[in-house]
């Protein structure tokens, strides 16, 4: 994820949401509150209708993709906070590194 143009946590959340929906569409049981994916090896391929169901669940919907762009509405507040700090900014490029 290019974090200069997309918010990592929003992308992660969207990936989890789509994965969960695809698993539910494939009729996989999801225990609560822990989600676990169990993969088992089968000698025979799944029936064609099961393959089609899985493919349909994974396909993108007709809805427009969610906005995962970087949120810039906090930039002003962050700038004000950075200028008013009395402590050292450890995130600056010149900060000591291990």
C-alpha positions in Angstrom: 0.0 0.0 0.0 1.5 3.3 -1.0 0.7 5.3 2.1 1.4 8.6 0.3 -1.9 8.1 -1.5 -3.9 5.6 0.5 -4.6 5.2 4.2 -3.1 1.9 5.4 -5.7 1.2 8.1 -8.6 2.0 5.7 -7.2 -0.4 3.1 -6.6 -3.0 5.7 -10.2 -2.7 7.0 -11.5 -2.9 3.4 -9.4 -6.1 2.8 -10.7 -7.7 5.9 -14.3 -6.8 5.1 -14.1 -8.2 1.5 -12.4 -11.4 2.7 -15.1 -11.9 5.4 -17.9 -11.4 2.8 -16.2 -13.8 0.4 -15.9 -16.5 3.0 -19.5 -16.0 4.1 -20.7 -16.2 0.4 -18.7 -19.5 0.1 -20.7 -20.8 3.1 -17.8 -21.1 5.4 -18.7 -21.1 9.1 -17.1 -18.2 11.0 -16.7 -18.7 14.8 -17.3 -15.7 17.1 -15.5 -13.6 18.2 -12.4 -15.1 16.6 -12.2 -15.5 12.9 -10.1 -18.5 11.7 -9.6 -19.7 8.1 -9.0 -23.4 7.9 -7.6 -24.7 4.6 -7.8 -28.4 3.9 -6.5 -30.3 1.0 -9.0 -32.2 -1.1 -8.1 -34.7 -3.8 -11.1 -33.7 -6.0 -11.8 -30.3 -7.4 -14.9 -28.5 -5.9 -18.1 -28.9 -8.0 -18.5 -26.2 -10.7 -21.4 -24.5 -8.9 -19.1 -24.1 -5.8 -16.4 -22.6 -7.9 -18.8 -20.2 -9.4 -20.1 -19.2 -6.0 -16.5 -18.6 -4.7 -15.6 -16.6 -7.9 -18.8 -14.5 -7.5 -18.0 -13.7 -3.9 -14.5 -12.6 -4.7 -15.5 -10.4 -7.6 -15.7 -6.7 -7.1 -19.3 -5.4 -6.7 -20.9 -2.9 -9.0 -20.6 -0.3 -6.2 -17.8 2.2 -6.5 -14.6 1.3 -4.6 -14.3 2.9 -1.1 -12.2 6.0 -0.7 -8.9 4.9 0.7 -7.0 8.1 0.1 -4.9 9.7 2.8 -7.0 11.9 5.1 -5.7 15.5 4.7 -8.3 17.2 6.9 -6.1 17.0 10.0 -3.0 18.5 8.3 -3.7 22.0 9.7 -4.3 20.8 13.3 -1.1 18.7 13.1 0.9 21.7 11.9 -0.3 23.8 14.8 0.5 21.0 17.3 4.0 20.5 15.8 4.8 24.2 16.1 3.6 24.4 19.7 5.6 21.4 21.0 8.2 21.9 23.5 9.6 18.4 23.3 11.8 17.0 20.5 10.1 15.6 17.4 11.5 12.0 17.1 9.8 11.6 13.7 11.8 14.2 11.9 14.3 13.0 9.3 17.3 14.3 11.3 16.2 12.4 14.5 18.8 9.8 15.8 18.3 6.3 14.5 19.4 3.0 15.8 
